[in-house]
Amino acid sequence: MLSGPVHADRDVAGDPAERLAQGLLTRGVITADALARARSIEADSDEDLATILTRLGIVSEQALVDFYGQTTGLPRVQASEWPESGQVIPAEQVSVAFLREHLVVPLRREGSALVVATADPLRPFAAEALGQLTAMPIIRRIAARGEIEAAIDRLYGAGSSDAAMSADADEDDLERLRDLVSDAPVIRAVNRLIADAVDQRASDIHLEPTEDRLAVRYRIDGVLVDQPALPPQMRAAMVSRIKVMAELNIAERRLPQDGRLRVAVRGHEIDLRVAIAPSIHGQTVVLRILDKSGMALDFAALGFDPALARRMQETLARPHGIMLVTGPTGSGKTTTLYAALATINSGTRKILTVEDPIEYRLPGIVQTQVNPSIGLDFAAALRSFLRQDPDVMMVGEIRDLETAQIAIQAALTGHGLLSTLHTNTAAGAITRLLDMAVEPFLLASTLNAVVAQRLVRRLCPHCKVPHTPGPGQRAALGCGEDATFWRGAGCEQCGHSGFKGRIALVEFLEVDESVAELILERADARDIARRAGPGQLYTMMQDGLAKA
């Protein structure tokens, strides 16, 4: 129970924006056309309806204050009530960014209650948040936006807003207040950001703070594309919201954090991998979009040549041995491994994986996430797997000799094993393992095949046109005059880039007796590539020309 003169609020239930719109229409303050114009801007903006109406000059701040007073019965802040100095709630306890974003300011303590001025009494959560922060009941008063902003500048300092909008200022407040600000604009902004990235087929979302903005970039078809930047006051709030969604530590701002979250976009669930790291202007965020609905789990859909897909399937059908997939980061190695697992996942084999991290969840397969903090690394997981009666095992990456030795031991004892390496060519995977001190005779007897790959942008099918390369290009590619090439002209479908989607360029090295002899000789990668015949090595150049 409040002590002192507490005004009983009238009902403020229902959607605040809708109540505001209908109330202003009913009272003749705005026209239907003006409201429609403001609504269209609101749909593509982070601003609320009241801000848009006043910014466009459709409604004055005074008219809004009058409307709120009539609607809620709350009194307006009188001139004598505005304090000239002093902070009712110290700046150390509440961020100035929070006050500015939600247009609230504490005026004074009245008995056991806190008197708060608000520019939008139809959204009481911000004032209530201040009450929860101070453990005091709230007495609300109505004020114009300009009056509240001036009071914040006067009481908390105009210059302090810049510091408050930095990535560090309001982290702790957001943690305490996130339940009460669940309908804040920042949540809509994060949801809209993810949905927009999915619509544009992005694989990653980059949020990069600078001095004067929050830069946003999407990685689309392997290329970073700039998006409209967000205002600087959104920096800390966006990061905090993402941390809450990923169940990360909001208070930690000095160390990198990794996590994942799941959201529903356009009616289906999407997983996102979250990586947060500190920078000089705040925390930078990268969201990796893991959209299972768009993931192809067969070689044909990944762009593998039919003959090459058959060779892959024949290799995977062998009861034991190692198949490696190599390539740089972001070349699609994990997707190829998942396609390989889907190929052999008939229900008659026990398949175990250890990954860092688990990017997609596969039905019928036992997947394990590494956890180095408790000693569960790739090698430890593989040793455990050997006691689980497996048929096939997949290890996310062979990073060291210990993991390589356990993988070879698994293959020698009748198991199939799939893994990746970071090498540029298929032959380079062999020399990399030899450089790790793997014995040549063990590698020659257990390695079945190596796949090297790159992801390249695919020409847009809507605007590709014939292209005649120059003589130098033809000579370099070894093509005759009759070869037909294509290029993307650019159209609306591809954003005028000429490209839409990506396709894998693949190199396949089958380890037969002749290649095994080269391994025993410790031949280097160039020598293996030069001496392997067409029956053993299908080169990336061949694959690229076939797909040109």
C-alpha positions in Angstrom: 0.0 0.0 0.0 1.3 3.5 -0.9 1.5 6.2 1.7 0.8 9.8 0.7 -1.2 11.1 -2.2 -1.2 8.3 -4.7 -3.4 8.8 -7.8 -5.3 5.6 -8.9 -4.5 4.9 -12.5 -7.3 4.1 -14.8 -7.2 1.0 -16.9 -4.3 0.9 -19.3 -4.7 -2.6 -20.6 -4.4 -3.5 -24.3 -1.8 -2.7 -26.9 -0.5 0.8 -26.1 0.1 1.8 -29.7 -3.4 0.7 -30.7 -5.0 2.5 -27.8 -3.1 5.7 -28.7 -4.1 5.4 -32.4 -7.7 4.7 -31.7 -7.9 7.4 -29.0 -6.4 10.1 -31.2 -8.7 9.1 -34.1 -11.8 9.1 -31.9 -11.0 12.6 -30.5 -10.3 13.9 -34.0 -6.7 14.8 -33.1 -5.5 13.0 -36.2 -7.0 11.8 -39.5 -7.1 8.2 -40.8 -4.7 9.1 -43.6 -2.2 10.6 -41.2 -2.4 7.5 -39.0 -1.8 5.2 -42.0 1.2 7.2 -43.0 2.7 7.0 -39.4 1.8 3.3 -39.2 3.7 2.6 -42.5 6.8 4.3 -41.1 6.4 2.4 -37.8 6.5 -1.0 -39.6 10.0 -0.3 -40.9 11.4 1.7 -37.9 12.5 1.2 -34.4 10.5 4.3 -33.3 7.2 4.0 -31.5 4.0 5.5 -32.8 4.0 8.5 -30.5 7.5 9.5 -31.5 6.7 9.2 -35.2 3.5 11.3 -34.8 5.4 14.1 -33.1 8.4 14.0 -35.4 6.2 14.3 -38.4 4.3 17.2 -36.8 1.0 15.3 -37.0 0.5 15.7 -33.2 2.2 18.2 -30.9 3.8 17.1 -27.6 1.2 19.2 -25.8 -1.7 17.4 -27.5 -0.1 14.0 -26.5 0.1 15.1 -22.9 -3.5 16.2 -22.9 -4.6 12.9 -24.5 -2.7 10.9 -21.9 -4.1 12.9 -19.1 -7.7 12.4 -20.3 -7.1 8.7 -20.9 -5.3 7.7 -17.7 -6.4 10.4 -15.3 -2.8 11.0 -14.3 -1.8 14.6 -13.5 0.8 16.5 -15.5 4.1 17.4 -13.9 3.9 21.1 -12.7 6.7 23.5 -13.3 7.5 23.6 -9.6 7.9 19.8 -9.5 11.0 19.7 -11.8 14.2 19.5 -9.7 17.0 21.7 -10.6 19.8 19.4 -9.4 20.4 16.1 -7.6 19.8 12.5 -8.7 16.9 10.7 -7.0 18.4 7.5 -8.3 22.2 7.7 -8.6 23.6 7.2 -12.1 25.5 4.1 -10.7 22.2 2.3 -10.2 20.4 3.2 -13.5 21.8 3.9 -16.9 21.0 7.2 -18.5 20.5 5.2 -21.8 17.5 3.4 -20.1 16.0 6.7 -19.0 16.4 8.2 -22.5 15.1 5.2 -24.4 12.0 4.9 -22.3 11.5 8.6 -21.6 11.2 8.4 -17.8 12.9 10.3 -15.1 12.6 10.0 -11.3 11.5 13.4 -9.7 11.5 12.9 -6.0 10.8 10.6 -3.1 7.4 11.2 -1.5 7.0 9.3 1.7 7.8 5.7 0.9 7.0 6.2 -2.8 9.0 7.3 -5.9 7.5 10.0 -8.1 8.3 9.3 -11.7 7.7 11.5 -14.8 6.8 9.5 -18.0 6.1 10.6 -21.5 4.1 7.5 -22.3 1.9 6.4 -19.4 0.2 3.7 -21.6 3.5 1.8 -21.3 4.0 1.6 -17.5 6.7 -1.0 -17.5 9.6 1.5 -17.5 8.3 3.4 -14.5 7.6 0.1 -12.8 11.1 -1.0 -13.5 12.4 2.0 -11.6 10.1 1.0 -8.8 11.5 -2.5 -8.8 15.1 -1.2 -8.9 14.5 0.9 -5.8 12.0 -1.4 -4.1 9.6 1.5 -3.9 6.0 2.0 -5.0 5.5 4.4 -7.9 3.6 7.6 -8.3 3.4 8.5 -12.0 3.2 11.9 -13.6 2.8 12.9 -17.2 5.3 15.1 -19.0 6.2 16.1 -22.6 9.1 14.3 -24.2 11.2 17.5 -24.4 10.6 18.2 -20.7 11.9 14.8 -19.7 14.9 14.9 -22.0 15.8 18.4 -20.6 15.5 17.0 -17.0 17.7 14.0 -17.8 20.3 16.4 -19.3 20.1 18.7 -16.2 20.1 16.0 -13.6 22.4 13.4 -15.1 24.4 15.5 -17.5 24.1 15.9 -21.2 27.6 14.4 -21.7 26.8 11.3 -19.7 24.5 10.0 -22.4 27.4 9.2 -24.6 29.0 7.1 -21.9 25.7 5.5 -21.1 25.2 4.5 -24.7 28.5 2.7 -24.7 28.6 -1.1 -24.6 29.4 -1.1 -20.9 26.9 1.3 -19.4 23.6 -0.4 -19.0 24.4 -4.1 -19.0 23.5 -4.7 -15.4 20.3 -2.6 -15.6 19.1 -4.6 -18.6 19.7 -7.8 -16.7 17.5 -6.6 -13.8 14.9 -5.1 -16.0 14.6 -7.5 -18.9 11.4 -9.0 -17.7 9.7 -5.7 -17.4 10.9 -4.4 -20.8 9.9 -7.4 -22.7 8.0 -5.3 -25.2 10.8 -2.7 -25.6 11.8 -1.6 -29.1 15.2 -3.4 -28.8 13.4 -6.8 -28.9 11.5 -5.9 -32.0 14.8 -4.7 -33.5 16.6 -8.0 -32.8 13.7 -10.1 -34.1 13.5 -8.0 -37.2 17.3 -8.2 -37.8 17.2 -12.0 -37.7 14.1 -12.3 -39.9 15.6 -9.9 -42.4 18.9 -11.8 -42.5 17.1 -15.1 -43.1 15.0 -13.5 -45.9 18.2 -12.4 -47.6 19.7 -15.9 -47.3 22.5 -14.6 -45.1 24.8 -17.2 -43.3 26.1 -14.7 -40.7 25.0 -11.5 -39.0 27.8 -9.1 -37.9 27.1 -6.3 -35.4 30.1 -4.1 -35.1 30.1 -1.0 -32.8 31.8 2.2 -33.9 32.0 5.6 -32.3 28.7 6.9 -33.8 26.7 3.8 -34.9 26.2 0.1 -34.7 27.3 -1.2 -38.1 25.3 -4.2 -39.4 26.6 -6.5 -42.1 25.2 -9.8 -43.5 27.4 -12.5 -45.1 25.5 -13.4 -48.2 26.9 -16.0 -50.6 30.3 -15.7 -48.8 30.5 -11.9 -49.2 29.8 -9.3 -46.4 27.1 -6.9 -47.5 26.5 -3.6 -45.6 23.0 -3.1 -44.1 21.4 0.1 -42.6 23.3 1.0 -39.5 21.6 1.2 -36.1 21.8 4.3 -33.8 24.6 4.2 -31.1 22.1 4.0 -28.3 21.1 0.6 -29.5 24.6 -0.9 -29.1 24.5 -2.1 -25.5 20.8 -2.9 -25.7 21.1 -5.1 -28.7 24.0 -7.0 -27.3 22.2 -7.5 -24.0 19.1 -8.8 -25.6 21.1 -11.3 -27.6 22.9 -12.4 -24.5 19.6 -12.9 -22.7 18.3 -15.0 -25.7 21.5 -17.1 -25.7 21.6 -17.5 -21.9 25.0 -15.8 -21.6 26.4 -13.7 -18.8 25.1 -10.2 -19.3 27.5 -8.8 -16.6 30.6 -10.1 -18.4 31.9 -7.5 -20.8 35.6 -8.1 -20.8 35.8 -11.7 -22.1 34.6 -13.4 -25.2 31.5 -15.5 -24.9 29.9 -18.2 -27.1 26.5 -19.6 -27.1 23.5 -20.5 -29.2 19.8 -19.7 -29.4 16.7 -20.8 -31.2 14.1 -18.6 -32.7 11.0 -19.0 -34.9 11.1 -17.2 -38.2 8.3 -17.4 -40.8 6.9 -20.4 -39.0 9.9 -22.6 -38.7 12.7 -22.8 -36.1 16.2 -21.6 -36.8 19.3 -22.1 -34.6 21.9 -19.4 -34.3 25.4 -19.7 -33.0 26.4 -16.6 -31.0 30.0 -15.3 -30.7 30.6 -12.1 -28.6 34.0 -10.4 -28.2 35.1 -7.1 -26.7 36.3 -4.2 -28.8 37.4 -0.6 -28.2 33.8 0.7 -28.9 31.9 -2.1 -27.1 31.1 -5.7 -27.8 31.0 -7.1 -31.3 28.6 -9.9 -32.1 28.5 -12.5 -34.9 25.4 -14.7 -35.3 25.9 -17.8 -37.4 22.5 -18.8 -38.9 21.9 -22.5 -38.9 18.8 -22.9 -40.9 18.0 -26.7 -41.2 15.2 -26.1 -43.6 17.7 -24.8 -46.2 20.4 -27.4 -45.6 20.8 -30.0 -48.3 21.8 -33.4 -47.0 22.6 -35.1 -50.3 25.5 -34.7 -52.6 23.5 -33.8 -55.7 21.9 -30.8 -53.9 25.4 -29.6 -52.8 26.5 -29.5 -56.4 28.5 -32.7 -56.6 28.9 -34.1 -60.1 26.8 -37.3 -60.4 29.9 -39.5 -61.1 31.7 -38.0 -58.2 28.7 -38.5 -55.9 28.7 -42.2 -56.8 32.4 -42.4 -55.9 31.7 -40.8 -52.6 28.9 -43.2 -51.9 31.1 -46.2 -52.8 33.8 -44.9 -50.4 31.3 -44.4 -47.6 29.9 -48.0 -48.2 33.3 -49.5 -47.1 33.0 -51.1 -43.7 36.2 -49.4 -42.3 38.7 -46.7 -43.1 39.0 -43.0 -43.0 37.5 -40.3 -45.3 38.7 -36.7 -44.8 37.1 -33.5 -46.0 39.5 -30.5 -46.2 39.3 -26.9 -47.0 39.5 -23.4 -45.4 37.0 -22.2 -42.8 33.6 -21.6 -44.3 34.2 -23.9 -47.3 31.3 -26.2 -46.3 33.2 -29.1 -44.8 30.7 -29.7 -42.0 27.8 -29.7 -44.5 29.6 -32.3 -46.6 30.2 -34.4 -43.6 26.5 -34.2 -42.6 25.6 -35.2 -46.2 27.9 -38.2 -45.8 26.4 -39.2 -42.5 22.9 -38.9 -44.0 23.9 -41.2 -46.8 25.0 -44.0 -44.5 22.3 -43.4 -41.8 20.1 -46.2 -42.8 19.2 -47.3 -39.2 21.4 -50.3 -39.3 24.6 -48.6 -38.2 25.6 -47.0 -34.9 26.9 -43.6 -35.7 28.6 -41.3 -33.2 29.9 -37.8 -33.7 32.0 -35.4 -31.6 31.8 -31.8 -32.7 32.9 -28.3 -31.8 30.2 -27.0 -31.9 27.2 -29.1 -32.9 25.9 -27.1 -35.8 22.9 -29.2 -36.8 21.0 -31.9 -34.9 20.7 -35.1 -36.9 18.0 -37.7 -36.1 19.2 -41.2 -35.5 22.8 -40.1 -34.7 24.4 -39.7 -31.3 26.1 -36.3 -31.2 28.5 -35.1 -28.6 29.7 -31.5 -27.9 33.3 -31.1 -26.8 33.9 -29.5 -23.5 37.6 -28.8 -22.9 37.0 -27.2 -19.5 36.2 -30.7 -18.1 38.7 -32.6 -20.3 36.3 -33.7 -23.0 38.2 -33.0 -26.2 38.2 -34.8 -29.5 40.7 -37.4 -28.4 38.9 -38.2 -25.1 35.5 -38.5 -26.9 37.0 -40.8 -29.6 38.5 -43.1 -26.9 35.1 -43.3 -25.3 33.4 -44.0 -28.6 35.5 -47.1 -29.2 33.7 -48.6 -26.2 30.3 -47.7 -27.5 30.1 -50.4 -30.2 30.1 -47.9 -33.1 30.0 -48.6 -36.8 30.9 -45.1 -37.9 32.4 -42.2 -36.0 32.7 -38.6 -37.1 35.2 -36.2 -35.4 34.9 -32.5 -36.1 38.6 -32.0 -36.8 41.9 -33.8 -36.5 43.9 -31.1 -34.7 46.8 -33.1 -33.2 48.7 -36.3 -33.2 46.7 -37.9 -30.4 43.4 -37.5 -32.2 45.0 -38.7 -35.5 46.4 -41.8 -33.8 43.0 -42.7 -32.2 41.3 -42.2 -35.5 43.7 -44.5 -37.2 43.3 -47.1 -34.5 39.6 -46.9 -34.9 39.9 -47.6 -38.7 42.3 -50.5 -38.1 39.8 -52.1 -35.7 37.1 -52.2 -38.3 35.3 -48.8 -37.9 34.5 -46.1 -40.4 35.7 -42.6 -39.5 35.0 -39.2 -41.0 36.8 -36.0 -40.2 38.1 -32.7 -41.5 41.5 -31.0 -41.8 42.4 -27.4 -42.7 44.4 -27.9 -45.9 43.9 -26.4 -49.3 44.2 -29.5 -51.4 43.4 -33.2 -51.1 47.0 -34.2 -51.4 47.9 -31.6 -48.7 45.9 -33.6 -46.2 48.3 -36.5 -46.5 51.4 -34.4 -46.0 49.7 -32.6 -43.0 49.1 -35.9 -41.3 52.7 -37.1 -42.0 53.9 -33.8 -40.6 52.0 -34.6 -37.4 54.2 -37.7 -37.1 51.6 -40.2 -38.2 53.4 -43.3 -39.5 53.2 -43.6 -43.3 52.4 -47.3 -43.2 49.5 -46.7 -40.9 48.1 -43.8 -43.0 48.5 -45.8 -46.2 46.5 -48.7 -44.8 43.6 -46.7 -43.3 43.0 -43.7 -45.5 40.3 -44.4 -48.1 39.8 -40.9 -49.7 40.2 -37.2 -49.3 37.8 -34.5 -50.5 38.9 -30.9 -50.8 36.4 -28.2 -51.5 35.6 -24.6 -51.9 32.3 -22.7 -51.9 32.0 -20.3 -54.8 29.1 -18.1 -55.8 26.7 -19.5 -58.3 25.6 -17.4 -61.3 22.1 -16.0 -61.0 19.9 -18.2 -63.2 17.6 -15.2 -63.9 20.2 -12.9 -65.5 23.1 -15.0 -66.7 24.2 -14.3 -70.2 26.8 -15.9 -72.6 30.3 -14.6 -72.1 33.3 -14.8 -74.3 36.6 -15.0 -72.3 39.8 -13.6 -73.7 42.5 -15.6 -75.4 44.6 -15.5 -72.2 41.8 -16.9 -70.1 41.1 -19.7 -72.6 44.7 -20.7 -72.7 45.0 -20.7 -68.9 41.9 -22.9 -68.7 42.9 -25.1 -71.6 39.6 -24.5 -73.4 38.9 -24.4 -77.1 37.1 -21.7 -79.1 33.8 -23.6 -79.0 33.5 -23.6 -75.2 30.6 -21.5 -73.9 31.0 -19.4 -70.8 28.5 -17.4 -68.8 28.5 -14.4 -66.5 25.8 -12.7 -64.3 24.5 -9.4 -65.7 22.7 -8.5 -62.4 19.0 -8.2 -61.8 16.4 -7.6 -59.0 16.4 -11.3 -58.1 20.1 -11.3 -57.1 20.3 -7.7 -55.9 22.2 -6.7 -59.1 25.2 -8.8 -58.0 25.0 -11.4 -60.8 25.2 -14.2 -58.2 22.6 -16.1 -56.2 23.5 -18.9 -53.9 26.7 -20.9 -53.7 28.0 -24.2 -55.1 30.8 -26.5 -54.1 33.9 -27.0 -56.2 35.3 -30.3 -55.3 38.6 -32.2 -55.5 38.5 -36.0 -54.9 41.6 -38.2 -54.2 41.0 -41.9 -53.9 43.7 -43.7 -52.0 44.3 -46.9 -54.0 47.5 -49.0 -54.1 49.4 -46.5 -56.3 48.6 -43.5 -54.0 49.4 -45.7 -51.0 52.8 -46.3 -52.5 53.3 -42.5 -52.7 52.4 -42.2 -49.0 54.9 -44.8 -48.1 57.5 -42.8 -50.1 56.6 -39.7 -48.1 55.9 -37.9 -51.4 55.0 -34.2 -50.9 51.6 -32.8 -51.9 52.7 -31.6 -55.3 54.3 -34.9 -56.2 51.2 -36.8 -55.2 49.0 -34.4 -57.3 51.3 -34.8 -60.2 51.7 -38.6 -60.1 48.2 -39.5 -59.2 46.3 -40.6 -62.3 42.8 -39.5 -63.4 41.4 -42.7 -61.8 42.7 -41.5 -58.4 42.5 -37.7 -58.6 39.6 -35.6 -59.8 40.8 -32.0 -59.6 39.1 -28.8 -58.6 40.0 -27.3 -62.0 38.1 -30.2 -63.7 35.1 -29.7 -61.5 35.1 -25.9 -62.0 35.2 -26.2 -65.8 32.4 -28.8 -65.8 30.3 -26.3 -63.9 31.3 -23.1 -65.7 
